[in-house]
Amino acid sequence: MHYGFDEVEETFAGEIGRWAQKVLAPHYQSDDKAATFRRQQALDMAQMGLTSLRIPEEYGGQDASAVIAGIAAEQVGRADFNAGYLIINTALISDILVRNCTDEQKQAWLPGIADGTTVPCIMITEPGAGTDAAALALKATPDTSTSSANAGGTSSANAGGTSSATATSSANSGGTSSADTGWRLDGEKTSITLGMAADHAVVLARTGGPGARGVSAFWVDLSDPGITRSAFDDLGSRAIGRASIHFDGVRVGPDDLIGAEGAGFVSVMQGFDYSRAIIGLLCLGAAEESLDEAAQWARDRKAFDRPIGTYQGVSFPLAECATYITGAKHVCYESLWRNDNGLEHNAEAAMAKFWAPKLAVDVIHQCLLTLGHVGYSTEHKVGQRLRDVIGLEIGDGTAQVSKLVISRNLLGREYAP
């Protein structure tokens, strides 16, 4: 078995690592203090191809492998953990759009993501629906007020009869259809990554009955006057602008529907098996950088006339950290490799998601302790990394959900929770 990167992947890792340390790292702490997402960051990352990794070349992208996207996340995570959210979001959302959209939609939406002029986000979580995302309540009702051409009768698309797409609810009495006129969105999304900064969003909304089959996905322009945003004052990752988003009669047209009506939940959730390994590598990148700093401190710092690394109480915990990071990286990259090769990777992605963020928190904490009073100061980055990485123990699926997926793969669904 071959565990190493090929020449292209090795070169890419080195180039992104050097660039990230030069361009991103100097802003890591100042962006946290400002609690603001810098638009220039998106343009800088786009120039390096980091916002277009999973976008086909015909739409301005790199058409990169999943492994390459993981390498990018790991290297950026070492320099500026929060900048990595842009890799997660653009890669996940691009993947969803590429798999489910028409050529016209891809041409309209993907180039802006690729060149950094469109900062996207994904809106699933609601005040009453987090882990149970299929229970979301944000409502998309057919909009009968925007199409005078359809007033009093069926659209030309349905001339001669009623098509399967024609809505039958009382809201459509008079012959109009959501497939002709669009929808109005009402409700709230919460805990949205980049919610304060994003220009457009993939929004899951309920177009039908209860459960996953009643959920559709839309591409929504967040400049709509019916949208209001409220920022959270968070413990960490303050630069990403986590927010609650309120929708009050926000209109979306029929061309803003992603995929088929009622298929939004499945089409969006399929992308998370891929993004969870990216999240794992982002967290491990921050842990690796902290470990490098702690190791250098163990060489430089002296106690009782000896480098502190010569004491087992200092060096052994760092050795354990290095071992666990190596193991977790293999899980993450195996998941991405399996994705690239069209192989099932649901369990591996879940392993990456629950283990890597938790491990990164433990490693960074140990590195802070190794650095002692230096690490406890806000002048050092290690404390900020600890605050930031904790967020991904929660976001994009809790450890309990990941373990549920793993146990069902291990035991069989009928023998697992």
N, C-alpha and C positions, 0 to 999 in steps of 0.2 A: 504494500500500500504506500502511496505517495502522499506525504503530509505537507510538503512545501508548496509555496507559491511558484508559479512559473516566472519567466524573465519579465514578461509584461506586467504581471501583478506586483513583483518586487520593485520594479521601476516606478510604477504608479504609487505604491505605498511611500517610497522615499520622496517623490516629488510632492505629494500632498502633505506629508509630514513636515517637510521643510517650509512649504508655503504657509501652512496653518500656524506654525510657530512664529513666522514673520508677520503675517497679516492679521490673524485672528487672536492669538494669545495676548497681545498688548491691550485688547479691549475687554477681556474676560471679566475682570473685576470692576472696571468702570461702568460697563453696561449693566452689571448687577446693581451697582449703587444707584444708577439712573433709573433702573427698573423700566427700561425702554428698549424696544427692538429697533436697531439701526437699519434703515432701508439700504444704506450703502453696503451692509454686510451681505444682503441678498445679491446685490449686483456683483460684489467681489467674488462670491462663491459661484455665481453663474459664469463668470469669466473663466473660472477653473473647471467648468463643466459639472459642478457638484449639485446643481439644481435640475440637471437634465439627464441624470444617470440612466434612468429607466424609460426614457422617451426615445422612440425610433428616430433615426437620422432624418427622415423626411419631414419631421416636425421640429427640427432643430436640436435633437437630442444626441446622446452618446450611444444609445442602444447597448448599454453596458450589462455585464453579467451581474447576478445577485451577489456573487463573491466580491466583485469590484466595488459594489455599493457598500458592502460590509467593511472592506478595507478603508474606504473613505470615511465611514462613520468612526471607526477605531482611531484613525489618525487625527481627525478633527476633534474627537473626544479628549484626546491628550492635550490639545491646545486650548479649546474653548468648548466645554461640554454643551452649553446652550446653543451654540451655532449648529450643533448636530441635529437639533430638532428640525431645522430646515431640510436636512438630508432625509430624515424620517418622513416628514410630511410630503415633500415633493416626490419621493420615491414611491410611497404608498399610494398617494393620490394619482400620480401618473400611471401606475400599474392598474388602478381601478378604471381610469378613463380609457386606457389603451385596450383593455379587455372588453369593455362594455359599450363604447361609444361608436357612433357612425363616423365615417371619414370626415364629414363636414364638421362635426363637433370637435374631433381631434384637431383639425386644422384651425379651428377658431380658438381653442382653449390651451392646447399644449405648448405652442411657441412662446407664449407669455410666461409660462412656468419655467420653460427652458432658459430664457434670457434674463430671468430675475425680475422682470417688471410686474409679474403677478405673484404675490405671496399667497399660497393657498392654505386652507385648513380643512379639517374634517369634523363634522358636527354630528355626534351620536348621543353622548351622555346628556341626560336631563335630570332635573331635581329629583324625580321619582323613578328614574331608570338609569342605572349605571351598568353593573354586571349583567342584569337582565335587560339587555339592550332591545330585545324584541318586544318589550312592553312599553316602548316609547309612545308618547302621547302628542307630540307636536303634530298638528293637523294640517293636511293639505286638502282643501275643498275645491271642487271645480269652480273656475272663475267664469261666470256667465256675463260679466259686464264689459268684456273687452272686444267682442267680435260682433260688430253690427251685421257683418255678412251672413252670420248664422242665425240672426234673430228670426224666430218664427218658423224655423225649419231645419232640416238636416244639412250638414256641410256637403260640399261637392264630393268629398272623400267617401261620404256615406250615401250618396244619391242612389235612389232606387231601393233603399231598405235600411235596416238598422244593423250596423256592424257590431262585432264583438267588443270593440273598443268604446262603443257608445255608452255613456253613463246612464243609469236608470234611476238614480236617486231623484228626490223631489227638487234638489238643487238644480237639476238639469231639465226640469220640465219645460217644454218649449222647443226641444230638439237639439240644444247645444251639447257639446261633449268636451270633457277635459282634454281629449286628444286634439281638439280643434282650438280651444280657447285658453288652456293652461289651468293654473291652480293659484290659490291664495294660501299662504302659510301663516299660521297663528300658533303661538306657544313659546316655549323657552328651551334653550340648550345651555348647558353649564359645563364648567371645567374644560373649556375649549382651548387647546394649545394654539398659540399665536392668534387667539381670538381678537385681541385688540389691534393687531397689525394687519391681519389678512385682508386681501382684496376680494377674493372669491372663496366659496366653500362648497364641498360636497356635503349636502344636508340630507339626512334620513328623516322622512316624514310619513305619517300614516295617511294613506290614500284609500285603504280598505278596512276590513274587519280586524279583529284582534289577532295577535301573533305575528310571526315573521312574514307571512305571506301578504299581510296588509300594509307592508312598508315599501316605499319607493325612494329612490335617490334622485336628487336634483343638484344642478350646478347653479349656485346662487350668487348674484352680484351683491356684495355686502355694502355697497354705497346706497342701496335702496333706503328711502326716508322712513320706511316702516321698521327699520332695524335700529335697535339701541344696544349699546355694549356697556358692561360694567366690569371693571378689572378687579381681580383678587389681589390682596396683599399677602403674598406667599412667603413661606419659610425659605424656599430656594427657587432657582430658575426664574428669578424675577424678570429677567430680560425677555422672556418669551411671551409675556402678556397674556397669561391664562385669564379667561373671561367667561362671564355669562352673557348670552345673546338672546334678546327678546325680539320676536317676530310679531308684527301687528299688521296683518293684511298684506304681507309682502307677496307681490305678484311674480310668478315664474311662468314662462311660456311653454308650449308643448316641445319646443326644441331644447329646453333646459332639462328634460327628463333624461336620466342616465340609464340606458338599458330599457327593459320592459317595465311597465307599471306593475307593482307588486313584487318585483324581483330585486329591489334595492338592498334588502338586508343580506341576502345570500351573496350578491355580487360584491358588496363592500367587505363582508366578513372574510371572504376568501383571501383578501389581500393581507390580512393580519398574520397569517402563518409566515409570510415573507418578512414583514416589518418587525416582528418580535425578535428575530435573530439580529436585525440591524440595531434594535434597541439594546440588546445584550452587548454588542460590540462597542457601542457608544459608551456604555457604562464601564466596560473593561478598559477602554482607552483612558478614561479618567483614573482608574485604579492603577494602570501601568505607569502613568506619569507620576502619580503619588509615590509609587514604589521606587521608581528611579530616584526621586528626591530623597526619600527616606534612606535608601542605600548609600547615596552620596553623603548624607549627614552621618551615617554610621561609620564612614571612612574618615570624615573630617573632624568630628566631635571627639574629644578625649575626656576620659574620666580615670582618675588614678594613674595618669601618665600612659594610658593606652587608648587607642581608638575604641569607641564603644561597640563597634562591630565585632571585636574580639571576644565579647561576652556573649555566651549562649542565649541569655535572656533577651538580648537585642537581635542577634542574627537569626535565631531559630524561628521566631514569628515571621520574619521577613522571608525566610526560606519557604515556610508554609504558604505565605501569600503568593509567592512566585509559582509554586506548584499548583495551587487551586486556579490561578489565572490561566495557566497553560491548559488545564483540563477544560475550563469553561469556554475558552476560545475554540477548542476543537469541537465542542458541541455546537457553537454558533456557526462556525464555518461549515460543518457537516450539513447543517440545516440548509444553508445557502447553496452549497454544492448540490444537494439533492433537489432543490428548487430548480437550479440551472439544468439539471439532467432529467427533469420531468418525473421525479420520484416522490413518493409520499413523504412528507416531512412535518406532519402535524404534531407528532409527539416531540420531535427534536426541537421544533420552534417553541413549544411549551416549556421544554427543559431550559432552553436558552433564556426565555423570558422570566421564569421564576428564579433561576439560579444566578445568572449574571448580575442583575441589579443588587440582590442581597449580598452576594460575594463582594461586589464592588464597595458597598457600604462598609462591610466588615474590614476589607483591606484598607480603605482610606482612613477608617477610624484607627486601625493599628498604626498606619503611617503617621497620623497626627500624634499619637502617643509617643512614637519613636522620636519625632521632632521636638516633643516636649513643649516648652514655653514658646518656642519659635512657631510651631504649628498652631498653637492656640490663638495667636494673634491674627487679626483680620488682615494684616499686611501680607500674610502668606495665603496662597491659593487653596491649600489643602482643606481648610475649614469650609470654604465655599463649595468645593467639590462634594464634600460630605452632605451639605444641605441640598445641593442640586440633585445628586444621584438618588437620594431618598424618594424624590418625586416619582421616579420610574419603578419603584416598588409598588406604586399605586396605579399609575397611568397605564393605559393600553392593556389592562387585564391584571388582576391581582394574582398573587402566588396560589391562592386557593383554586382559582379557575384553571390555572396552568396545571396544577396537580390533578384536577379532575380530568382534564384531557389526557394526561399521561396515564392515569390509572385505568381509564377506559381503553386506551391502546394496549396496556399491559395485561389486563384481566379479561377484556371483552366487556362490551357495554352492559350486558345483562348481569355481570358479576361485580360491577363498580357502582359508585354513587351516581 
